[in-house]
Amino acid sequence: MLRARDAGCARTSTSARRTGSVISGASAARPAAEFEAFFAATAPQVRRYAHRMVDHASVDDIVAETFTVVWQRWADVPTDPDRRRAWAFRVAHHRVQHWYEAKQREVRLHRRLGPARADAVDHAADVVGEHDVAAVLALLPPAEREAMWLVVSVGLSPKDAAFVLDCAPSALTSRLTRARQRLAVVLAERVEQEVSR
């Protein structure tokens, strides 16, 4: 697991950066301890988020990259616990976006180089998982799926989820409304299928 002392050595405050001085000893211990407590509380949630968004093999990378950025920018992270958590999820969201962009480049490269090998592993099952919730959410478009996941599963407020996704709260509310409408249709069809058996 990534720990505060592994993510960076000396920490500098915003004012210390301006003057060129470095926080030392007991002063540096406080941000490190705060970060470690934040990491312990938030890392499992970020891990679950990453598990729903990327393949199993990349989850640890997303979590490590997320908290490396959080540690490096700890002086800029909001002090309010809810905003701090949303800030970390915004970083995770950006890491996931970078992961998808890299995968798209990889796919384009494989198309240019020729047909895929027969022994290539398909990680789609890792992304969707075996849970019904993940299977149902997988039916949603990516923007709606991510909005639902952040609000319902992670427990962020719509305002914080909008911050994570870098969109207006009204846009997030629209995504949630569309997602709920789509899920209502899908769940009604599943109930109808179960009843007709």
LINCOR-V290050 format. One record per helix or strand. SS is the DSSP state (a for helix, b for strand). FROM is the first residue (numbers start at 1). TO is the last residue. Records with the same first field share a line. If there is no record, write none. Layout:
SS: FROM-TO  FROM-TO
//
This chain:
a: 4-7  14-19  25-53  56-72  74-76  81-113  124-128  132-137  142-154  158-165  169-196
//
